[in-house]
Amino acid sequence: MDHLLHLDRTLDELDPPRWTAPAPDATHLVRTVHQLRRIPLRELRPADLRTLISQHVALPYVLPLAVRLLTEQPLLDAYFYEGDLLLAAVEAPASAWAVLPDLRERLRTVIESLPQASVAGLPRGAAEDLARFAGRPAPSPCRM
């Protein structure tokens, strides 16, 4: 199923059941995620996708949107730092990627094409996370 065909619909429509309103004392993050579920997919920004992926919300619908962005700009700075959307995507549960094998392979190809210098500039542990996702040995630490 091509999840990008539903860009005019919301996650509440596509990923039932619709969520009820958050509790009055809910955190900012909880309120944000609830709000994002009511926005049409085409209007979700990279930061929104990073938030939803990090919170494991409706992954079959948001991961395809993220991969589409990442194939064009792998180290996209969605909100916090360069590569944050990519790292959120590779940290998504394996079970989410299991139902999206073609997209997983596309993202693996993107990761494989990253220059080593770019990967080295990412936060600590990122190179290992990318290597794990790509199914290759983690880079050895530099020794001086």
Secondary structure, DSSP 8 states (H G I E B T S, - for coil): --GGGGTTSBHHHHSSS------TT--HHHHHHHHHTTSBGGG--HHHHHHHHHTT-SHHHHHHHHHHHHHH-TT-B-SSSBTHHHHHHHTS-HHHHHT-HHHHHHHHHHHHTS-HHHHHTS-TTHHHHHHHHHTS--------
